[in-house]
Amino acid sequence: MTEKYKIYLSEDIRSRLINDAELFEFTRMDGSVNLNGFLKELIVNYFEQYRKDSEDLLNGLVEDITSVRAIKTVDAAALADKIISTYIRNVPDQSGKKAVITLTVSGASYNVIRIIENNLLQEKSLSGYMKDMFASYLSIPRSRREEIIFRETYDDIRRAISGRKKISLSSTSNEYTFLVEPYFIAASKEEQCNYLLCLDSKSKKTRTFRISRIRNSFVTSDGFEVDEKVYERLNTIAIRSPHTAAPDIHAVIRLTEAGVRKYKLIVKNRPAISKIAGDVYHFDWPEAQLEDYFKRFGEDAVVLRPASLKARLRNYYERALEVYK
């Protein structure tokens, strides 16, 4: 069964939902953002939590109201719902713009919509209920939102970590299938995304996978023993930079005053400073991450060593110069 519904939102909510769908790589064959596919996952994976949280909030307000003064429970419930609608759900859109989306549901998402229509609307429209649910979802930190959307993957990983079982998985970042020994789930503060930190069973290299990019995860029956050295190495990575498991290099980079300002402003995947000597900054960080970070600095960051990182950035700027010529 397939049904279509018109959902009326603020433009701000619509834009933020599209941002999540894009970040979590919900795309169609032509590369465009598949907002409808993303919303179907959101509805299926978030509905029960939203319903429970809404009921807990309403019941808590009713208890607070009735404990303060002699008021009938039915009146307290109505007042509590009014408070929630006015001061919690009804967050004003700064732009004032309105938007409408066509939500096409089928399968599990259709079943959730039918539950909402038959049991939970009362005096509210389906569009109003969905708008409130989407706004509630967006109030949650992005790393937690990722966990909601990819709930099955998270469940697989947690089960494998607790049971010390190997996982077979693929990733949208490459075409290979990996068999890995999972150790940690860690959040990147800058990106607000979560990563699986693990050991590749074949190559014995430490790896990280952004969880929203993991596909076809399967917990195997093969067990593994926790290696303390691997555990310590991945634990350090989890705390510092979970988006990469590559080994560190020691880099020495001269920054201009403008470069120092850029370093303070550009926080995404920013490498930690090991030492400062005048305008010379030392970093102990993976080479590829240093390259990606300092590509944005131009003449305001000059690599003194190692030669390999210096060559990477020089080649990058030389190729750009040829294109502009």
N, C-alpha and C positions, 0 to 999 in steps of 0.2 A: 504493500500500500504506500502511495506517495501523495503528499499534500503540500500545497503552497500557502504561505501566510505572509501578510504584510506586517512588518514590525517597524514601529515609529520610534526613532531614537534622536538624541542630540547628535550633531555632527561630530562633536568631540568623542563621544562613545564609539561611534562608527569608525572614526579615524584610528582610535587606539586599538580596536578589535582588528582592523586591517593590519596595523603594525605588528601585532602578535602573530597573526596568520602568516605574515611575510617572514618574520624572524624564525618562526617554527617550521618554515618551508612547506606550507600548504600551497602547492602550485598546480595549475592545470598543465596539459601537454604543451601549450604554447608559451609557458613560462609565467603567465599572469597569476595573480594571487587568487587562490580558491577560498574566498571568505566563507561560502556556504559549507564546504567540507570541514573547515575549521570549526564553525559554529555547531555543526552536528556533533563533533567530538566534545566540545565544551558542554553542550546540553546533556549528553549521555553521562559524562564523567563528573560533572559538577552539580547536577540536579539534587541528588540525595544530600550532599553536604549543605547546599544552599537552603533546601527545605528544612533541614534540622536546625541550622543556624538561625533561620528566620523564626522558627517556632520557639527556640530557646530565648531569643531576644524578646519576642512578644510575651512569653510566659514570665520572663524576668521582670518586665515592665509592669505587667498586671499585678504580680506579687508586690512590687514596690508601691504601686498606687494604692492597692487595697490595704496595705499595712499602715499607710499614713493617715487615711481617713476612712470613715464608714461609707463605702461606695459599693454598689452591686457589682458582681463579677462581670456581668454582661456589659455594664457601662465602663468598667475598667478596661475591658478588652477593646471596646470601641475607641476609648481615649488613647490607649497604648498604640493601636493601629494608626490613629491619626498622628501621634507623635513620630512614629517611625516613618510614615509617608511624608510628613512635612519636613522633618529635621535630619533624617538619615538617608532615605531613599532619594528624596527630591533634591539632589545636588545640582545647583544651577550651572548651566553651560555658559562659560565666559563669552563665547562668540555669539550665543543666542540663535545659532543656525540649527535647523532641523533637518533630519535625513530619514529616508525610508529604505528598508532593505526587503527583498523577497526571500523568505526562508523556505527552502524546499527540503522536506524531511521524509525519511523512509526508514524501515527497519527499526532499530533500537531507538533512534531519535524520534521517530513517529510515535512509538509507544509511550515515551516520556511526555510528549506534547498531549497525548490523549489523557494521560493521568492528570496532568495539570488542568486541562479543560474540564474534566469530569469531577474533580475533587477540590481544587485549590483556588479557583478564581473568585468565588463569592461575588462581590460587587465590582471586581476589577476585570479589565479586558485581558485577553491573552497577550496582546502587544505590550500592555503595561507591566504584566508579570515578567515577560521576557526582558524588557528594558531594565527592570530592577535586578534581575538575575545577572545580566551582563555587567551592570554597574558594580554589583557586589563582587563579581569575578575580578574586575579591573582594579578594585581597591586592595587586592592581595598583591604582595611583592611578586615580581616577575619570575623569580626562581621557583616560587611555590606554584605560580600559574603554569609553568612548564610541567611541573609534577602532576598537576591536574589533567592537562591535555594528554600527557603520555603515561597515564596511570598504569597501563598494562606493562609497559617497558620497565617502569620503576618497580613494580611488583616482582617481575622476573629477576631483576638485578638484586633486589634485597633478599629474595629467596635464595639466590645463588651465593650471595655473600655469607648469609647466616648458615647455609648448609655446606659451604666450601665446595661448590660445584662449578665446573667450567661452563662458560656460556659461548654459544655460537651466535655470531651477529654479523650484520653488514652495516654500512654507513653510506649516507648520501655523499660523503666527501671522497669516496673512491669506489672502485668496482669489485673489491675483494670481499671474501668471507673470512672472518677471523674466528679462531678458537682462543678464548682468553680466560685467565684466572682473575676474577674480580676481587678488588681489595676495598675500594672506597667509592662513595659518591661525595663529590665536593662542589661547592658553589664558587663561581668566579664573581667577586664583588663588583668588578667593573662592568662586566657584561650582564650580570644577573642571570646567568645560565648555569646549568649543572653538568658535571662531567663524571663519567665513569673512569676511574683510575685502575689500571689492570696490568697484568703481565701476559704478553703474547706467548701462548704455549709452544708455538713452533719456533719462533726466532729468539725467544727468551728476552725480548726487549720490552721495556715498560712503555705503555701506551695510554693515551687519554682519548675518550670519545665524548663529544657533546651529546647528551642524552636525546635531545630533540632531533638529532641526525641519525640515531640508531634505528635500524630497520631489521625485521626478521629475527628478533632475539629469541633464543631458545635455550632453556636450562637443560644441559645434558646430564646424564647419569655419572659422568666422569668426575671423580673428586680430585682435590689437590691439597697439598700441605702448604701452610703459610710459611713463606721464607722470611725470616726476620729482617734480613738486609733489604729485601724488596719492600717489605712493609715500611721500614724506616724511610727508604728513599721516596716511596709514594706518599707517605704521610707528610714529608717535607714539601713535596710538590703540591699536595692538597691545600696546605696552609698558605703557600706562597703564590703559585701560579698554576692552577689545575688545568688550564687550557693547553698546556704543553708538558710532555714528559721527556723532552730532549735534554741532554746533559748541558751543564753550564760551560761557558767560556769566560775568560777574563778579558773585558774590553775597556779600552781607554779612549775617551771621546772628549774633544774640546767643544765647549758650548759658548756661544756669544751671549750677550745680555738678553737678546731676543730669544735665543735658544733656551735659556733658563726659564723665561716667561712661558714659552711653549711647553716645557717640561711640567711646569706647575699646572697648566691649563688642560693638557691632553692626558686624561687619566686612564683611558681605556688601554688595558694591557701594558701599563707603564712599568718599566723595570725599576727595581729598587737600587738605590745608590749604595755602593760599598764604601767609597772614600771620595773626598773632594780635596783637590790641591789647586787653589786659585780657580782658574777657569777650566781645569781639567777634571773630568768626572770618571770614576771607575765603576764598572758594573760587572757582576757575576751573574750571568743570565744566559738562556739559550740563544744561540747565534741567529736563528731564523726570526725569533721574536724581536731581537734588537734591530735586525734589518727592517722588519715591518714597521716597528715603532718610529725609528729615526728617518725613514723615507719621507716623512711629513715635515722634516725640519729644513731641508734644502741646505743653503750655505751656513745656517746657524748651528749645525752639528757636523763636526769633521772627525772621522775615525782616525785615531793615531795608530792603534793596534787592537786586534791582530790583523795581519795582512789579508786574511781570508774575508773578514767582515768589511775591511776597507775596499777590497776588490768588488764585493757584492754591491755596495752602494755606488761605487764609481761606475760600474757597468750599468746599473739602473739609470743613473743620470745621463750616461752616454747614449743609451738607447732612446731615452726621452728627447735628448738634443737632436738626434738624427731624425726622429719623427717630426719635430718642429721645423727642422731645416727643409 
